[in-house]
Amino acid sequence: MRKLAADMKRASDEEEYERAARLRDDIKALERALEKQAVVLGDGTDCDVIALAEDQLEAAVQIFYVRGGRIRGQRGWVVEKVEETTTATLVEAFLGQFYGEGTSPDSGGIPREVLVPEFPPDAGAMTQWLSERRGGPVHLRVPQRGDKKTLAETVARNASQGLALHKLRRASDLTTRSKVGIGRE
């Protein structure tokens, strides 16, 4: 991490800001990886923690897989909003798509508990559907306090950073494309 920090400073000093930003992101990824080694929920909980960050056009979804009280993996996506929607509707769409397709190998399947930022419009039907897919009871919860709320806030920060990074990359791509176009005239 010290080498990456030195490389990042050197890139910044040399005005290679995109390279510096990539190195900064690498440092943050390493820090997150180190955090994953810590026990985040002392009671040996198995749960998925889902958070969203959104603007008018896009939403970033972040999910942490907690097994045995430790973060065992994470995934993140940015999706375009094709119509105006609420957070509850986005949660419903994500749950249906993610758990409907089968969860990723590193997730360990559908856990007993799924923490969401907001309940989907028909939480009862979603809970029943998840329970059927799991073959056992599943509880949807919006964490209100304690370690689970703290972890949900961390996942939400990751989602916000994911959305910001996505927008930055997209803006950088557009700038690069416009420079290439200007150079051909």
N, C-alpha and C positions, 0 to 999 in steps of 0.2 A: 504494500500500500504506500510505503514511503517513496518507492521508485516511481509509482504511478503519479503521486502528488508532485514529485520533482519534474517528471515529464510534462505534467499538466501546466506547471508554472512556466517551464521553458517554452511550451507551445504558446501560452498566453503572451509571454514576453516577446515572442517572435511574431505576434499577431496572427497566429494560426488558431483562430477562435473555434472553428468547427472541431478541430482535433482536440483542443482543450476541453470542449464540451463532451466529446466522446470519452475522454479519459476521466472526466468528472463522473460521468455515468458509470464507468467501469468501477470507480472507487465506491460509489453508492451501492452498486450491485454486490461488491465484496463485503461491504458493511452489512447489507441485508443478509448475505449468506452466513456471516458470523452470528448475527442475531438469531438465525434459525436454529442454532445449536442450543440456545437457551430454552428452558421450560417456560412456556408462556401461560399455560393454564395448569395449575398445580394439581388439579383433581384427575389428571389423566384423561381429560376429555377428548372425544373424537367428534370433530365438527368441521364444517366448511364455513368460512367467513367470507361473505360477499359484500362488495362495496361498489358504488357507482360514482362517477364524476361526470357531469354533463353540461353542455351548453345547448344552444338552439339547434345545432346541426349534427352534433356527434355526442356519443357517450362512451366513456372508458369504463370497462368492467374489470375488476380485480378480484381474484379468489385465492384465499390461503387455505391449504389443507392442513388441519391440525389433527394429528393422530397421537394418542398417548400423551396429550398435553404439549407436544412439540410441533412446531411448524415443519411439515415434511415436504412441502412444495408450494408453488404458487403459479398462477397463470394470469395473463392480462390480455385484454383485447380492446380495440377501439372500433366501434360500429357507427355507421351513419344512421341518423334518424330519418326514416322515410316519411314520417308524418309526425304531427305534434302529439306528444305522449307524456304521461306522468311517470314519476319514479316508480310507483306501484306497478304500472303496466310494463315498464322496462324490467322490473324484477321478475314479473310473471313470465315474460317472453324469454328471459335468460334462463330461468329455472327449467322451463319447458324444453328449450333447445339443448342446454348443457346436459341435463340429466336424461333427456329423451334420446340423445345420441349415444349415451353410455359415457361414463366419465373417463378421464384420461388414466393411464396406468399408474401414474404417480399419485393419484388422488386416493387410492384405496377404496373406491366405490362410494356409494351414497352413505353418509354417516347418519348416526341417530339424530343429530342436531344440525340444522342449517341456520346460520345467523345472517339476517338480511337487513338492509338499511330501512326498509319499509315493507309492510305486508302486501302481498299481491291482492288484487281486487277480491278474489274468492279464495282466501287463505285456507279454508276448510277443504275445498276440492283439491287444491294444490298439495296440501299435507297428505290427504288420502292417496293421491296419485303417486307421490314420492314414497309413501309407505308401501304401496303395492309394488313399485319398482324395486325397492330395497328388500322386500320380503320380511319386513319388520317395522315397528313404529319409527316415524320420523317426526321431529318437532321443528317447526319454523318459529324462530324467535327474533325479535328486535331487541338487542342488548340495551339495557337501561343503566346499568352501573357495574362497577367492579372490573375484574380482569378482562372479561369478554367485551365490555364496552371499550376499554382501552385498546384491545386488539382490533376491534372493529374500526376505531379511529385511525389506527396505523394503516389498515388496509385501505381506508378511504383516502389517506394521504398518498398512498401509492397510486391509487386510481387517478387522483388529481395530477400527480407528477406524470403519470402515463399519458394523460390527455394533453398536458402542456408540452411534453416531449414530442408527441405526435404532431401537434400544431407547428412546433418549431421545425421539425423535419420537413413537413409539408411546405412551409414557407421557404425553407432553404432550397427545396427541390424546385419550387416555382421561380425563385431568384436565379438558380443555376440555369434553368431552361430559358429564362428571358435573356440572360447574358449570352448564352449560346446563340439564341436567335438574333441578338443585336450584332454579334460578331460575323454573321453571315451576310449582312446587308451591304 
